[in-house]
Structure formats: C-alpha cells, structure tokens
Amino acid sequence: MQTGSAGGASERTTKTAQNAVGAVFETVIASLEDSKAENTIAIDIQGKSALGDHMVVTSGRSHRHVGAIVDHLLRDLKDKGLGTPRVEGLPHCDWVLVDTGDVIVHVFRPEVRDFYALEKMWQMPDAREVH
C-alpha cells in the first residue's frame, strides 16, 4: 500500500538520478572527443568518494587547446540543459577543473598532468581508458 508505492517512487528517483549522471558523463566524453582532447581516462569513483560518481582526466596540447576544450565542454553541457558547472583554473589554462557535481573533469597541459599524476592517485582496477 503506501509503503510499496513509496519504495517505487524511491527507485524511480534513483533511476532518474542515474540517467542524469549518465547523460552528463556521455556528454563530457563526446565533447572531449570532439575537441580532440588527448589521453582521456575515465575513473569510476562512485562509492569511493563523496566528490562525485566519475572523474575524467584529459590533456590539451597547449594553453589555447586546454581553454578551447573547456569552452566546448561548457557549451555542450549548457546546450543539453545539463546545468552550469563550477570551473577553476580557466584564466591560466594549465589545469582546469570542471565540476558538474556528479562528473569531475580535469583538463591539463601534458607537462602539468605528468607532474601531478592525478589519475595515478585515483586510478583503481576499474579505471578505463577512453581514448
């Protein structure tokens, strides 16, 4: 009766949230591919961190390429109605963080990425290379 329908509503809410996370993740990956981002790695952090469900680490060839990747990503997220993420590091374009809430994207210049080796710190056996 009431208990059964409340459980069903909770399951629908969970599936809706999972679909939203999936839409953001798919948009992020497609946008990075379209922008010719390099060495993109997606790491599933669901259940491992309260930061989000997915972390994506990628590289641009130069300051200008990093900025273009991020601009393209922000435009794609906005065009699909997926919200306005928090962005840090855009003025310098060495390491730009795009935080959508559920998907965290780090866009680096290659030498900065090598220095911080962020994905090695988070990478678990279930991490997968996208391209």
Secondary structure in CASP SS format (residue, H / E / C, confidence):
PFRMAT SS
TARGET T0000
AUTHOR 0000-0000-0000
METHOD secondary structure of the structure
MODEL  1
M C 1.00
Q H 1.00
T H 1.00
G H 1.00
S H 1.00
A H 1.00
G H 1.00
G H 1.00
A H 1.00
S H 1.00
E H 1.00
R H 1.00
T H 1.00
T H 1.00
K H 1.00
T H 1.00
A H 1.00
Q H 1.00
N H 1.00
A H 1.00
V H 1.00
G H 1.00
A H 1.00
V H 1.00
F H 1.00
E H 1.00
T H 1.00
V H 1.00
I H 1.00
A H 1.00
S H 1.00
L H 1.00
E H 1.00
D H 1.00
S C 1.00
K C 1.00
A C 1.00
E E 1.00
N E 1.00
T E 1.00
I E 1.00
A E 1.00
I E 1.00
D E 1.00
I C 1.00
Q C 1.00
G C 1.00
K C 1.00
S C 1.00
A C 1.00
L C 1.00
G C 1.00
D C 1.00
H E 1.00
M E 1.00
V E 1.00
V E 1.00
T E 1.00
S E 1.00
G C 1.00
R C 1.00
S C 1.00
H H 1.00
R H 1.00
H H 1.00
V H 1.00
G H 1.00
A H 1.00
I H 1.00
V H 1.00
D H 1.00
H H 1.00
L H 1.00
L H 1.00
R H 1.00
D H 1.00
L H 1.00
K H 1.00
D H 1.00
K C 1.00
G C 1.00
L C 1.00
G C 1.00
T C 1.00
P C 1.00
R E 1.00
V E 1.00
E E 1.00
G C 1.00
L C 1.00
P C 1.00
H C 1.00
C C 1.00
D C 1.00
W E 1.00
V E 1.00
L E 1.00
V E 1.00
D E 1.00
T C 1.00
G C 1.00
D C 1.00
V E 1.00
I E 1.00
V E 1.00
H E 1.00
V E 1.00
F E 1.00
R C 1.00
P H 1.00
E H 1.00
V H 1.00
R H 1.00
D H 1.00
F H 1.00
Y H 1.00
A C 1.00
L H 1.00
E H 1.00
K H 1.00
M H 1.00
W H 1.00
Q C 1.00
M C 1.00
P C 1.00
D C 1.00
A C 1.00
R E 1.00
E E 1.00
V C 1.00
H C 1.00
END
